[in-house]
Amino acid sequence: AIAALLAIGGYLLENWISRKSSQLQKQMERVEAQSHQLLVPVTMQFHSLWLGSIKSFVDKHIDEVLSKEENKETSTEYLKFSGRYEIPTSLKNPASFSMILENMRSFKGDGTSEKSWKVTSKYELPLILHKEIQNCDRESKLWKSYEAFVRHSLVPTIQRIADIIDEHGHLMEPVPPSRLSELFGSEGTGYGQKWNILPRMWFYSFFLSYAKSWQALLSMWDEGLLDEVR
């Protein structure tokens, strides 16, 4: 009887260890797939988008915009902000960096950056450059440069991110509402909902719609309808 009891106990222990080992193996496989197929590729594309394509376009055109008399005060303010950061040596204008940061982070009145990231932004480019493009002649050098930037740099990268999300977004782990609130410094999403009632996949679902909106814009441009810039 004792032998039988020991045998049963050993079997149960072995079975428990085997199940735990299998669960751990599956968890490790999921973590590896999440990293290799989703997080790393998306992060690389976002870096390419913000610190490559957008930064280069802003730096290429911002001198001309800030040199205008009506923008001199704005230029001074941006330079004040840029003095608080280590400016990339690849930039022609140090204000470019703070302009890009402004689209991603909130700034206090003294020019220091808030700890939280912006949850929403109306523009990909600094507002002052966006307005310049919006009002420029559609035959101008600025417009031709912007159109080339959108068609061959911005939209392809956005679409690549959307493709990765569409194929591998199911690997995303749910982010707790408390962590989202901590990251963005608000209880709301910027779209009329709170983090605690919004699906955790909201970011990725929204990005798919965002990518499609750019394709719709390009379709309008192809028809000669150039009023809208984003």
PyMOL CGO cylinders between C-alpha atoms (Angstrom):
from pymol import cmd
from pymol.cgo import CYLINDER

trace = [
    CYLINDER, 0.00, 0.00, 0.00, 2.81, 2.34, 0.86, 0.3, 1, 1, 1, 1, 1, 1,
    CYLINDER, 2.81, 2.34, 0.86, 4.56, 1.47, -2.41, 0.3, 1, 1, 1, 1, 1, 1,
    CYLINDER, 4.56, 1.47, -2.41, 1.37, 2.16, -4.35, 0.3, 1, 1, 1, 1, 1, 1,
    CYLINDER, 1.37, 2.16, -4.35, 0.89, 5.48, -2.52, 0.3, 1, 1, 1, 1, 1, 1,
    CYLINDER, 0.89, 5.48, -2.52, 4.46, 6.51, -3.28, 0.3, 1, 1, 1, 1, 1, 1,
    CYLINDER, 4.46, 6.51, -3.28, 4.01, 5.52, -6.93, 0.3, 1, 1, 1, 1, 1, 1,
    CYLINDER, 4.01, 5.52, -6.93, 0.85, 7.61, -7.24, 0.3, 1, 1, 1, 1, 1, 1,
    CYLINDER, 0.85, 7.61, -7.24, 2.52, 10.54, -5.49, 0.3, 1, 1, 1, 1, 1, 1,
    CYLINDER, 2.52, 10.54, -5.49, 5.52, 10.28, -7.79, 0.3, 1, 1, 1, 1, 1, 1,
    CYLINDER, 5.52, 10.28, -7.79, 3.28, 10.15, -10.85, 0.3, 1, 1, 1, 1, 1, 1,
    CYLINDER, 3.28, 10.15, -10.85, 1.33, 13.23, -9.75, 0.3, 1, 1, 1, 1, 1, 1,
    CYLINDER, 1.33, 13.23, -9.75, 4.54, 15.14, -9.01, 0.3, 1, 1, 1, 1, 1, 1,
    CYLINDER, 4.54, 15.14, -9.01, 6.04, 14.17, -12.34, 0.3, 1, 1, 1, 1, 1, 1,
    CYLINDER, 6.04, 14.17, -12.34, 2.87, 15.18, -14.13, 0.3, 1, 1, 1, 1, 1, 1,
    CYLINDER, 2.87, 15.18, -14.13, 2.78, 18.57, -12.32, 0.3, 1, 1, 1, 1, 1, 1,
    CYLINDER, 2.78, 18.57, -12.32, 6.44, 19.24, -13.17, 0.3, 1, 1, 1, 1, 1, 1,
    CYLINDER, 6.44, 19.24, -13.17, 5.82, 18.28, -16.80, 0.3, 1, 1, 1, 1, 1, 1,
    CYLINDER, 5.82, 18.28, -16.80, 2.80, 20.59, -17.05, 0.3, 1, 1, 1, 1, 1, 1,
    CYLINDER, 2.80, 20.59, -17.05, 4.69, 23.50, -15.47, 0.3, 1, 1, 1, 1, 1, 1,
    CYLINDER, 4.69, 23.50, -15.47, 7.60, 22.90, -17.82, 0.3, 1, 1, 1, 1, 1, 1,
    CYLINDER, 7.60, 22.90, -17.82, 5.26, 22.84, -20.82, 0.3, 1, 1, 1, 1, 1, 1,
    CYLINDER, 5.26, 22.84, -20.82, 3.53, 26.05, -19.70, 0.3, 1, 1, 1, 1, 1, 1,
    CYLINDER, 3.53, 26.05, -19.70, 6.88, 27.76, -19.18, 0.3, 1, 1, 1, 1, 1, 1,
    CYLINDER, 6.88, 27.76, -19.18, 8.06, 26.63, -22.61, 0.3, 1, 1, 1, 1, 1, 1,
    CYLINDER, 8.06, 26.63, -22.61, 4.92, 27.98, -24.28, 0.3, 1, 1, 1, 1, 1, 1,
    CYLINDER, 4.92, 27.98, -24.28, 5.26, 31.26, -22.38, 0.3, 1, 1, 1, 1, 1, 1,
    CYLINDER, 5.26, 31.26, -22.38, 8.88, 31.61, -23.47, 0.3, 1, 1, 1, 1, 1, 1,
    CYLINDER, 8.88, 31.61, -23.47, 7.92, 30.89, -27.08, 0.3, 1, 1, 1, 1, 1, 1,
    CYLINDER, 7.92, 30.89, -27.08, 5.24, 33.57, -26.94, 0.3, 1, 1, 1, 1, 1, 1,
    CYLINDER, 5.24, 33.57, -26.94, 7.65, 36.11, -25.42, 0.3, 1, 1, 1, 1, 1, 1,
    CYLINDER, 7.65, 36.11, -25.42, 10.22, 35.34, -28.11, 0.3, 1, 1, 1, 1, 1, 1,
    CYLINDER, 10.22, 35.34, -28.11, 7.63, 35.63, -30.89, 0.3, 1, 1, 1, 1, 1, 1,
    CYLINDER, 7.63, 35.63, -30.89, 6.30, 38.87, -29.38, 0.3, 1, 1, 1, 1, 1, 1,
    CYLINDER, 6.30, 38.87, -29.38, 9.78, 40.35, -29.35, 0.3, 1, 1, 1, 1, 1, 1,
    CYLINDER, 9.78, 40.35, -29.35, 10.98, 39.14, -32.75, 0.3, 1, 1, 1, 1, 1, 1,
    CYLINDER, 10.98, 39.14, -32.75, 7.78, 39.48, -34.75, 0.3, 1, 1, 1, 1, 1, 1,
    CYLINDER, 7.78, 39.48, -34.75, 6.05, 42.49, -33.15, 0.3, 1, 1, 1, 1, 1, 1,
    CYLINDER, 6.05, 42.49, -33.15, 7.86, 44.71, -30.64, 0.3, 1, 1, 1, 1, 1, 1,
    CYLINDER, 7.86, 44.71, -30.64, 11.32, 44.93, -32.22, 0.3, 1, 1, 1, 1, 1, 1,
    CYLINDER, 11.32, 44.93, -32.22, 10.08, 45.40, -35.83, 0.3, 1, 1, 1, 1, 1, 1,
    CYLINDER, 10.08, 45.40, -35.83, 7.49, 48.02, -34.79, 0.3, 1, 1, 1, 1, 1, 1,
    CYLINDER, 7.49, 48.02, -34.79, 10.02, 49.87, -32.63, 0.3, 1, 1, 1, 1, 1, 1,
    CYLINDER, 10.02, 49.87, -32.63, 12.57, 49.94, -35.45, 0.3, 1, 1, 1, 1, 1, 1,
    CYLINDER, 12.57, 49.94, -35.45, 10.00, 51.33, -37.88, 0.3, 1, 1, 1, 1, 1, 1,
    CYLINDER, 10.00, 51.33, -37.88, 8.86, 54.00, -35.39, 0.3, 1, 1, 1, 1, 1, 1,
    CYLINDER, 8.86, 54.00, -35.39, 12.47, 55.07, -34.84, 0.3, 1, 1, 1, 1, 1, 1,
    CYLINDER, 12.47, 55.07, -34.84, 12.92, 55.28, -38.59, 0.3, 1, 1, 1, 1, 1, 1,
    CYLINDER, 12.92, 55.28, -38.59, 9.74, 57.32, -38.87, 0.3, 1, 1, 1, 1, 1, 1,
    CYLINDER, 9.74, 57.32, -38.87, 10.33, 59.88, -36.11, 0.3, 1, 1, 1, 1, 1, 1,
    CYLINDER, 10.33, 59.88, -36.11, 14.11, 60.07, -35.73, 0.3, 1, 1, 1, 1, 1, 1,
    CYLINDER, 14.11, 60.07, -35.73, 14.83, 59.51, -39.40, 0.3, 1, 1, 1, 1, 1, 1,
    CYLINDER, 14.83, 59.51, -39.40, 12.21, 60.61, -41.92, 0.3, 1, 1, 1, 1, 1, 1,
    CYLINDER, 12.21, 60.61, -41.92, 10.30, 63.28, -39.96, 0.3, 1, 1, 1, 1, 1, 1,
    CYLINDER, 10.30, 63.28, -39.96, 13.38, 64.73, -38.26, 0.3, 1, 1, 1, 1, 1, 1,
    CYLINDER, 13.38, 64.73, -38.26, 15.20, 65.06, -41.59, 0.3, 1, 1, 1, 1, 1, 1,
    CYLINDER, 15.20, 65.06, -41.59, 12.25, 66.69, -43.33, 0.3, 1, 1, 1, 1, 1, 1,
    CYLINDER, 12.25, 66.69, -43.33, 11.71, 69.19, -40.52, 0.3, 1, 1, 1, 1, 1, 1,
    CYLINDER, 11.71, 69.19, -40.52, 15.39, 70.08, -40.36, 0.3, 1, 1, 1, 1, 1, 1,
    CYLINDER, 15.39, 70.08, -40.36, 15.54, 70.48, -44.14, 0.3, 1, 1, 1, 1, 1, 1,
    CYLINDER, 15.54, 70.48, -44.14, 12.80, 73.13, -44.28, 0.3, 1, 1, 1, 1, 1, 1,
    CYLINDER, 12.80, 73.13, -44.28, 12.57, 74.77, -40.88, 0.3, 1, 1, 1, 1, 1, 1,
    CYLINDER, 12.57, 74.77, -40.88, 15.29, 77.40, -41.48, 0.3, 1, 1, 1, 1, 1, 1,
    CYLINDER, 15.29, 77.40, -41.48, 13.28, 78.98, -44.25, 0.3, 1, 1, 1, 1, 1, 1,
    CYLINDER, 13.28, 78.98, -44.25, 10.11, 79.01, -42.13, 0.3, 1, 1, 1, 1, 1, 1,
    CYLINDER, 10.11, 79.01, -42.13, 11.71, 80.42, -38.98, 0.3, 1, 1, 1, 1, 1, 1,
    CYLINDER, 11.71, 80.42, -38.98, 13.59, 83.10, -40.90, 0.3, 1, 1, 1, 1, 1, 1,
    CYLINDER, 13.59, 83.10, -40.90, 10.32, 84.87, -41.72, 0.3, 1, 1, 1, 1, 1, 1,
    CYLINDER, 10.32, 84.87, -41.72, 9.72, 88.00, -39.67, 0.3, 1, 1, 1, 1, 1, 1,
    CYLINDER, 9.72, 88.00, -39.67, 6.39, 86.78, -38.29, 0.3, 1, 1, 1, 1, 1, 1,
    CYLINDER, 6.39, 86.78, -38.29, 8.09, 83.63, -36.94, 0.3, 1, 1, 1, 1, 1, 1,
    CYLINDER, 8.09, 83.63, -36.94, 11.10, 85.20, -35.23, 0.3, 1, 1, 1, 1, 1, 1,
    CYLINDER, 11.10, 85.20, -35.23, 9.53, 85.02, -31.76, 0.3, 1, 1, 1, 1, 1, 1,
    CYLINDER, 9.53, 85.02, -31.76, 8.58, 81.39, -32.30, 0.3, 1, 1, 1, 1, 1, 1,
    CYLINDER, 8.58, 81.39, -32.30, 12.14, 80.62, -33.35, 0.3, 1, 1, 1, 1, 1, 1,
    CYLINDER, 12.14, 80.62, -33.35, 13.47, 82.12, -30.11, 0.3, 1, 1, 1, 1, 1, 1,
    CYLINDER, 13.47, 82.12, -30.11, 11.09, 80.02, -28.01, 0.3, 1, 1, 1, 1, 1, 1,
    CYLINDER, 11.09, 80.02, -28.01, 12.09, 76.79, -29.74, 0.3, 1, 1, 1, 1, 1, 1,
    CYLINDER, 12.09, 76.79, -29.74, 15.77, 77.58, -29.33, 0.3, 1, 1, 1, 1, 1, 1,
    CYLINDER, 15.77, 77.58, -29.33, 15.14, 78.14, -25.62, 0.3, 1, 1, 1, 1, 1, 1,
    CYLINDER, 15.14, 78.14, -25.62, 13.63, 74.66, -25.36, 0.3, 1, 1, 1, 1, 1, 1,
    CYLINDER, 13.63, 74.66, -25.36, 16.40, 73.05, -27.40, 0.3, 1, 1, 1, 1, 1, 1,
    CYLINDER, 16.40, 73.05, -27.40, 19.01, 74.33, -24.95, 0.3, 1, 1, 1, 1, 1, 1,
    CYLINDER, 19.01, 74.33, -24.95, 17.69, 71.80, -22.40, 0.3, 1, 1, 1, 1, 1, 1,
    CYLINDER, 17.69, 71.80, -22.40, 18.56, 68.77, -24.54, 0.3, 1, 1, 1, 1, 1, 1,
    CYLINDER, 18.56, 68.77, -24.54, 21.60, 67.22, -26.15, 0.3, 1, 1, 1, 1, 1, 1,
    CYLINDER, 21.60, 67.22, -26.15, 20.99, 68.17, -29.76, 0.3, 1, 1, 1, 1, 1, 1,
    CYLINDER, 20.99, 68.17, -29.76, 21.84, 65.59, -32.47, 0.3, 1, 1, 1, 1, 1, 1,
    CYLINDER, 21.84, 65.59, -32.47, 24.92, 66.77, -34.34, 0.3, 1, 1, 1, 1, 1, 1,
    CYLINDER, 24.92, 66.77, -34.34, 23.30, 65.80, -37.65, 0.3, 1, 1, 1, 1, 1, 1,
    CYLINDER, 23.30, 65.80, -37.65, 20.81, 68.69, -37.42, 0.3, 1, 1, 1, 1, 1, 1,
    CYLINDER, 20.81, 68.69, -37.42, 21.32, 71.96, -39.27, 0.3, 1, 1, 1, 1, 1, 1,
    CYLINDER, 21.32, 71.96, -39.27, 18.97, 73.83, -36.94, 0.3, 1, 1, 1, 1, 1, 1,
    CYLINDER, 18.97, 73.83, -36.94, 18.95, 72.92, -33.20, 0.3, 1, 1, 1, 1, 1, 1,
    CYLINDER, 18.95, 72.92, -33.20, 15.31, 74.08, -32.98, 0.3, 1, 1, 1, 1, 1, 1,
    CYLINDER, 15.31, 74.08, -32.98, 14.29, 71.09, -35.15, 0.3, 1, 1, 1, 1, 1, 1,
    CYLINDER, 14.29, 71.09, -35.15, 14.76, 68.68, -32.27, 0.3, 1, 1, 1, 1, 1, 1,
    CYLINDER, 14.76, 68.68, -32.27, 12.57, 70.56, -29.80, 0.3, 1, 1, 1, 1, 1, 1,
    CYLINDER, 12.57, 70.56, -29.80, 9.93, 71.00, -32.52, 0.3, 1, 1, 1, 1, 1, 1,
    CYLINDER, 9.93, 71.00, -32.52, 9.74, 67.24, -32.99, 0.3, 1, 1, 1, 1, 1, 1,
    CYLINDER, 9.74, 67.24, -32.99, 9.64, 66.67, -29.22, 0.3, 1, 1, 1, 1, 1, 1,
    CYLINDER, 9.64, 66.67, -29.22, 6.75, 69.11, -28.94, 0.3, 1, 1, 1, 1, 1, 1,
    CYLINDER, 6.75, 69.11, -28.94, 4.61, 66.72, -30.97, 0.3, 1, 1, 1, 1, 1, 1,
    CYLINDER, 4.61, 66.72, -30.97, 5.37, 63.88, -28.56, 0.3, 1, 1, 1, 1, 1, 1,
    CYLINDER, 5.37, 63.88, -28.56, 5.68, 65.46, -25.12, 0.3, 1, 1, 1, 1, 1, 1,
    CYLINDER, 5.68, 65.46, -25.12, 3.95, 68.24, -23.19, 0.3, 1, 1, 1, 1, 1, 1,
    CYLINDER, 3.95, 68.24, -23.19, 5.96, 71.29, -22.16, 0.3, 1, 1, 1, 1, 1, 1,
    CYLINDER, 5.96, 71.29, -22.16, 5.59, 73.46, -19.07, 0.3, 1, 1, 1, 1, 1, 1,
    CYLINDER, 5.59, 73.46, -19.07, 5.64, 77.22, -19.24, 0.3, 1, 1, 1, 1, 1, 1,
    CYLINDER, 5.64, 77.22, -19.24, 9.35, 77.32, -18.36, 0.3, 1, 1, 1, 1, 1, 1,
    CYLINDER, 9.35, 77.32, -18.36, 10.24, 75.16, -21.34, 0.3, 1, 1, 1, 1, 1, 1,
    CYLINDER, 10.24, 75.16, -21.34, 10.85, 71.94, -19.42, 0.3, 1, 1, 1, 1, 1, 1,
    CYLINDER, 10.85, 71.94, -19.42, 9.30, 68.71, -20.61, 0.3, 1, 1, 1, 1, 1, 1,
    CYLINDER, 9.30, 68.71, -20.61, 6.56, 66.96, -18.68, 0.3, 1, 1, 1, 1, 1, 1,
    CYLINDER, 6.56, 66.96, -18.68, 7.26, 63.39, -17.62, 0.3, 1, 1, 1, 1, 1, 1,
    CYLINDER, 7.26, 63.39, -17.62, 4.31, 62.04, -19.60, 0.3, 1, 1, 1, 1, 1, 1,
    CYLINDER, 4.31, 62.04, -19.60, 3.95, 61.51, -23.33, 0.3, 1, 1, 1, 1, 1, 1,
    CYLINDER, 3.95, 61.51, -23.33, 1.15, 63.05, -25.35, 0.3, 1, 1, 1, 1, 1, 1,
    CYLINDER, 1.15, 63.05, -25.35, -1.59, 60.53, -25.96, 0.3, 1, 1, 1, 1, 1, 1,
    CYLINDER, -1.59, 60.53, -25.96, -2.81, 62.35, -29.08, 0.3, 1, 1, 1, 1, 1, 1,
    CYLINDER, -2.81, 62.35, -29.08, -1.42, 64.90, -31.53, 0.3, 1, 1, 1, 1, 1, 1,
    CYLINDER, -1.42, 64.90, -31.53, -3.20, 66.62, -34.39, 0.3, 1, 1, 1, 1, 1, 1,
    CYLINDER, -3.20, 66.62, -34.39, -0.12, 66.86, -36.58, 0.3, 1, 1, 1, 1, 1, 1,
    CYLINDER, -0.12, 66.86, -36.58, 2.90, 64.79, -37.57, 0.3, 1, 1, 1, 1, 1, 1,
    CYLINDER, 2.90, 64.79, -37.57, 4.97, 67.92, -38.23, 0.3, 1, 1, 1, 1, 1, 1,
    CYLINDER, 4.97, 67.92, -38.23, 5.51, 70.99, -36.03, 0.3, 1, 1, 1, 1, 1, 1,
    CYLINDER, 5.51, 70.99, -36.03, 2.45, 73.21, -36.31, 0.3, 1, 1, 1, 1, 1, 1,
    CYLINDER, 2.45, 73.21, -36.31, 4.40, 76.14, -37.74, 0.3, 1, 1, 1, 1, 1, 1,
    CYLINDER, 4.40, 76.14, -37.74, 5.70, 73.96, -40.60, 0.3, 1, 1, 1, 1, 1, 1,
    CYLINDER, 5.70, 73.96, -40.60, 2.32, 72.30, -41.10, 0.3, 1, 1, 1, 1, 1, 1,
    CYLINDER, 2.32, 72.30, -41.10, 0.67, 75.70, -41.61, 0.3, 1, 1, 1, 1, 1, 1,
    CYLINDER, 0.67, 75.70, -41.61, 3.40, 76.75, -44.03, 0.3, 1, 1, 1, 1, 1, 1,
    CYLINDER, 3.40, 76.75, -44.03, 2.76, 73.65, -46.13, 0.3, 1, 1, 1, 1, 1, 1,
    CYLINDER, 2.76, 73.65, -46.13, -1.01, 74.07, -45.89, 0.3, 1, 1, 1, 1, 1, 1,
    CYLINDER, -1.01, 74.07, -45.89, -0.78, 77.62, -47.29, 0.3, 1, 1, 1, 1, 1, 1,
    CYLINDER, -0.78, 77.62, -47.29, 2.00, 77.16, -49.83, 0.3, 1, 1, 1, 1, 1, 1,
    CYLINDER, 2.00, 77.16, -49.83, 1.58, 77.13, -53.61, 0.3, 1, 1, 1, 1, 1, 1,
    CYLINDER, 1.58, 77.13, -53.61, 1.06, 73.60, -54.91, 0.3, 1, 1, 1, 1, 1, 1,
    CYLINDER, 1.06, 73.60, -54.91, 3.71, 74.21, -57.55, 0.3, 1, 1, 1, 1, 1, 1,
    CYLINDER, 3.71, 74.21, -57.55, 6.27, 75.44, -55.03, 0.3, 1, 1, 1, 1, 1, 1,
    CYLINDER, 6.27, 75.44, -55.03, 9.48, 73.65, -54.07, 0.3, 1, 1, 1, 1, 1, 1,
    CYLINDER, 9.48, 73.65, -54.07, 8.16, 73.18, -50.52, 0.3, 1, 1, 1, 1, 1, 1,
    CYLINDER, 8.16, 73.18, -50.52, 5.04, 71.39, -51.73, 0.3, 1, 1, 1, 1, 1, 1,
    CYLINDER, 5.04, 71.39, -51.73, 6.98, 69.17, -54.14, 0.3, 1, 1, 1, 1, 1, 1,
    CYLINDER, 6.98, 69.17, -54.14, 9.34, 68.23, -51.32, 0.3, 1, 1, 1, 1, 1, 1,
    CYLINDER, 9.34, 68.23, -51.32, 6.44, 67.53, -48.95, 0.3, 1, 1, 1, 1, 1, 1,
    CYLINDER, 6.44, 67.53, -48.95, 4.63, 65.37, -51.49, 0.3, 1, 1, 1, 1, 1, 1,
    CYLINDER, 4.63, 65.37, -51.49, 7.78, 63.34, -52.14, 0.3, 1, 1, 1, 1, 1, 1,
    CYLINDER, 7.78, 63.34, -52.14, 8.32, 62.97, -48.39, 0.3, 1, 1, 1, 1, 1, 1,
    CYLINDER, 8.32, 62.97, -48.39, 4.77, 61.73, -47.83, 0.3, 1, 1, 1, 1, 1, 1,
    CYLINDER, 4.77, 61.73, -47.83, 4.68, 59.37, -50.81, 0.3, 1, 1, 1, 1, 1, 1,
    CYLINDER, 4.68, 59.37, -50.81, 8.11, 57.81, -50.53, 0.3, 1, 1, 1, 1, 1, 1,
    CYLINDER, 8.11, 57.81, -50.53, 9.10, 58.08, -46.86, 0.3, 1, 1, 1, 1, 1, 1,
    CYLINDER, 9.10, 58.08, -46.86, 6.21, 58.78, -44.47, 0.3, 1, 1, 1, 1, 1, 1,
    CYLINDER, 6.21, 58.78, -44.47, 3.41, 56.63, -45.89, 0.3, 1, 1, 1, 1, 1, 1,
    CYLINDER, 3.41, 56.63, -45.89, 5.55, 53.55, -46.73, 0.3, 1, 1, 1, 1, 1, 1,
    CYLINDER, 5.55, 53.55, -46.73, 6.84, 53.47, -43.14, 0.3, 1, 1, 1, 1, 1, 1,
    CYLINDER, 6.84, 53.47, -43.14, 3.35, 53.95, -41.70, 0.3, 1, 1, 1, 1, 1, 1,
    CYLINDER, 3.35, 53.95, -41.70, 2.04, 51.17, -43.94, 0.3, 1, 1, 1, 1, 1, 1,
    CYLINDER, 2.04, 51.17, -43.94, 4.88, 48.86, -42.90, 0.3, 1, 1, 1, 1, 1, 1,
    CYLINDER, 4.88, 48.86, -42.90, 3.99, 49.39, -39.23, 0.3, 1, 1, 1, 1, 1, 1,
    CYLINDER, 3.99, 49.39, -39.23, 0.33, 48.71, -40.02, 0.3, 1, 1, 1, 1, 1, 1,
    CYLINDER, 0.33, 48.71, -40.02, 1.24, 45.48, -41.84, 0.3, 1, 1, 1, 1, 1, 1,
    CYLINDER, 1.24, 45.48, -41.84, 3.28, 44.25, -38.86, 0.3, 1, 1, 1, 1, 1, 1,
    CYLINDER, 3.28, 44.25, -38.86, 0.40, 45.08, -36.51, 0.3, 1, 1, 1, 1, 1, 1,
    CYLINDER, 0.40, 45.08, -36.51, -2.16, 43.41, -38.75, 0.3, 1, 1, 1, 1, 1, 1,
    CYLINDER, -2.16, 43.41, -38.75, -0.11, 40.21, -38.95, 0.3, 1, 1, 1, 1, 1, 1,
    CYLINDER, -0.11, 40.21, -38.95, 1.32, 39.99, -35.43, 0.3, 1, 1, 1, 1, 1, 1,
    CYLINDER, 1.32, 39.99, -35.43, -0.83, 42.29, -33.25, 0.3, 1, 1, 1, 1, 1, 1,
    CYLINDER, -0.83, 42.29, -33.25, -2.38, 39.26, -31.53, 0.3, 1, 1, 1, 1, 1, 1,
    CYLINDER, -2.38, 39.26, -31.53, 0.95, 38.79, -29.72, 0.3, 1, 1, 1, 1, 1, 1,
    CYLINDER, 0.95, 38.79, -29.72, 0.52, 42.06, -27.82, 0.3, 1, 1, 1, 1, 1, 1,
    CYLINDER, 0.52, 42.06, -27.82, 0.17, 41.66, -24.06, 0.3, 1, 1, 1, 1, 1, 1,
    CYLINDER, 0.17, 41.66, -24.06, -2.64, 43.68, -22.42, 0.3, 1, 1, 1, 1, 1, 1,
    CYLINDER, -2.64, 43.68, -22.42, -1.37, 46.90, -20.81, 0.3, 1, 1, 1, 1, 1, 1,
    CYLINDER, -1.37, 46.90, -20.81, -2.99, 47.66, -17.42, 0.3, 1, 1, 1, 1, 1, 1,
    CYLINDER, -2.99, 47.66, -17.42, -5.03, 50.90, -17.32, 0.3, 1, 1, 1, 1, 1, 1,
    CYLINDER, -5.03, 50.90, -17.32, -2.93, 52.10, -14.40, 0.3, 1, 1, 1, 1, 1, 1,
    CYLINDER, -2.93, 52.10, -14.40, 0.24, 51.85, -16.50, 0.3, 1, 1, 1, 1, 1, 1,
    CYLINDER, 0.24, 51.85, -16.50, -1.37, 53.68, -19.43, 0.3, 1, 1, 1, 1, 1, 1,
    CYLINDER, -1.37, 53.68, -19.43, -2.47, 56.45, -17.10, 0.3, 1, 1, 1, 1, 1, 1,
    CYLINDER, -2.47, 56.45, -17.10, 1.05, 56.66, -15.70, 0.3, 1, 1, 1, 1, 1, 1,
    CYLINDER, 1.05, 56.66, -15.70, 2.63, 56.83, -19.16, 0.3, 1, 1, 1, 1, 1, 1,
    CYLINDER, 2.63, 56.83, -19.16, 0.34, 59.53, -20.53, 0.3, 1, 1, 1, 1, 1, 1,
    CYLINDER, 0.34, 59.53, -20.53, -0.48, 61.43, -17.36, 0.3, 1, 1, 1, 1, 1, 1,
    CYLINDER, -0.48, 61.43, -17.36, -4.26, 61.28, -17.81, 0.3, 1, 1, 1, 1, 1, 1,
    CYLINDER, -4.26, 61.28, -17.81, -7.24, 59.07, -17.08, 0.3, 1, 1, 1, 1, 1, 1,
    CYLINDER, -7.24, 59.07, -17.08, -8.59, 59.66, -20.58, 0.3, 1, 1, 1, 1, 1, 1,
    CYLINDER, -8.59, 59.66, -20.58, -7.39, 58.57, -24.02, 0.3, 1, 1, 1, 1, 1, 1,
    CYLINDER, -7.39, 58.57, -24.02, -7.98, 61.87, -25.78, 0.3, 1, 1, 1, 1, 1, 1,
    CYLINDER, -7.98, 61.87, -25.78, -10.86, 60.30, -27.71, 0.3, 1, 1, 1, 1, 1, 1,
    CYLINDER, -10.86, 60.30, -27.71, -13.61, 60.60, -25.13, 0.3, 1, 1, 1, 1, 1, 1,
    CYLINDER, -13.61, 60.60, -25.13, -12.98, 57.33, -23.27, 0.3, 1, 1, 1, 1, 1, 1,
    CYLINDER, -12.98, 57.33, -23.27, -11.09, 56.31, -20.17, 0.3, 1, 1, 1, 1, 1, 1,
    CYLINDER, -11.09, 56.31, -20.17, -8.31, 53.76, -20.08, 0.3, 1, 1, 1, 1, 1, 1,
    CYLINDER, -8.31, 53.76, -20.08, -10.24, 51.43, -17.78, 0.3, 1, 1, 1, 1, 1, 1,
    CYLINDER, -10.24, 51.43, -17.78, -13.07, 50.88, -20.31, 0.3, 1, 1, 1, 1, 1, 1,
    CYLINDER, -13.07, 50.88, -20.31, -11.07, 50.95, -23.53, 0.3, 1, 1, 1, 1, 1, 1,
    CYLINDER, -11.07, 50.95, -23.53, -9.92, 47.68, -25.20, 0.3, 1, 1, 1, 1, 1, 1,
    CYLINDER, -9.92, 47.68, -25.20, -6.21, 47.14, -24.63, 0.3, 1, 1, 1, 1, 1, 1,
    CYLINDER, -6.21, 47.14, -24.63, -5.69, 46.71, -28.39, 0.3, 1, 1, 1, 1, 1, 1,
    CYLINDER, -5.69, 46.71, -28.39, -6.92, 50.26, -29.03, 0.3, 1, 1, 1, 1, 1, 1,
    CYLINDER, -6.92, 50.26, -29.03, -3.51, 51.61, -30.06, 0.3, 1, 1, 1, 1, 1, 1,
    CYLINDER, -3.51, 51.61, -30.06, -3.04, 49.02, -32.75, 0.3, 1, 1, 1, 1, 1, 1,
    CYLINDER, -3.04, 49.02, -32.75, -6.62, 49.17, -34.01, 0.3, 1, 1, 1, 1, 1, 1,
    CYLINDER, -6.62, 49.17, -34.01, -6.38, 52.94, -34.27, 0.3, 1, 1, 1, 1, 1, 1,
    CYLINDER, -6.38, 52.94, -34.27, -3.08, 52.75, -36.14, 0.3, 1, 1, 1, 1, 1, 1,
    CYLINDER, -3.08, 52.75, -36.14, -4.63, 50.51, -38.81, 0.3, 1, 1, 1, 1, 1, 1,
    CYLINDER, -4.63, 50.51, -38.81, -7.30, 53.16, -39.43, 0.3, 1, 1, 1, 1, 1, 1,
    CYLINDER, -7.30, 53.16, -39.43, -4.63, 55.86, -39.41, 0.3, 1, 1, 1, 1, 1, 1,
    CYLINDER, -4.63, 55.86, -39.41, -2.67, 54.06, -42.14, 0.3, 1, 1, 1, 1, 1, 1,
    CYLINDER, -2.67, 54.06, -42.14, -5.80, 53.74, -44.28, 0.3, 1, 1, 1, 1, 1, 1,
    CYLINDER, -5.80, 53.74, -44.28, -6.49, 57.48, -43.95, 0.3, 1, 1, 1, 1, 1, 1,
    CYLINDER, -6.49, 57.48, -43.95, -3.14, 58.23, -45.60, 0.3, 1, 1, 1, 1, 1, 1,
    CYLINDER, -3.14, 58.23, -45.60, -3.96, 55.91, -48.48, 0.3, 1, 1, 1, 1, 1, 1,
    CYLINDER, -3.96, 55.91, -48.48, -7.22, 57.79, -48.93, 0.3, 1, 1, 1, 1, 1, 1,
    CYLINDER, -7.22, 57.79, -48.93, -5.32, 61.10, -49.00, 0.3, 1, 1, 1, 1, 1, 1,
    CYLINDER, -5.32, 61.10, -49.00, -2.91, 59.82, -51.64, 0.3, 1, 1, 1, 1, 1, 1,
    CYLINDER, -2.91, 59.82, -51.64, -5.88, 58.72, -53.72, 0.3, 1, 1, 1, 1, 1, 1,
    CYLINDER, -5.88, 58.72, -53.72, -7.23, 62.29, -53.60, 0.3, 1, 1, 1, 1, 1, 1,
    CYLINDER, -7.23, 62.29, -53.60, -3.83, 63.69, -54.58, 0.3, 1, 1, 1, 1, 1, 1,
    CYLINDER, -3.83, 63.69, -54.58, -3.74, 61.31, -57.55, 0.3, 1, 1, 1, 1, 1, 1,
    CYLINDER, -3.74, 61.31, -57.55, -6.99, 62.90, -58.72, 0.3, 1, 1, 1, 1, 1, 1,
    CYLINDER, -6.99, 62.90, -58.72, -5.49, 66.36, -58.46, 0.3, 1, 1, 1, 1, 1, 1,
    CYLINDER, -5.49, 66.36, -58.46, -7.28, 67.28, -55.20, 0.3, 1, 1, 1, 1, 1, 1,
    CYLINDER, -7.28, 67.28, -55.20, -4.45, 68.86, -53.24, 0.3, 1, 1, 1, 1, 1, 1,
    CYLINDER, -4.45, 68.86, -53.24, -6.33, 70.96, -50.67, 0.3, 1, 1, 1, 1, 1, 1,
    CYLINDER, -6.33, 70.96, -50.67, -5.72, 68.58, -47.78, 0.3, 1, 1, 1, 1, 1, 1,
    CYLINDER, -5.72, 68.58, -47.78, -2.19, 67.95, -46.52, 0.3, 1, 1, 1, 1, 1, 1,
    CYLINDER, -2.19, 67.95, -46.52, -2.91, 65.18, -43.98, 0.3, 1, 1, 1, 1, 1, 1,
]
cmd.load_cgo(trace, "trace")
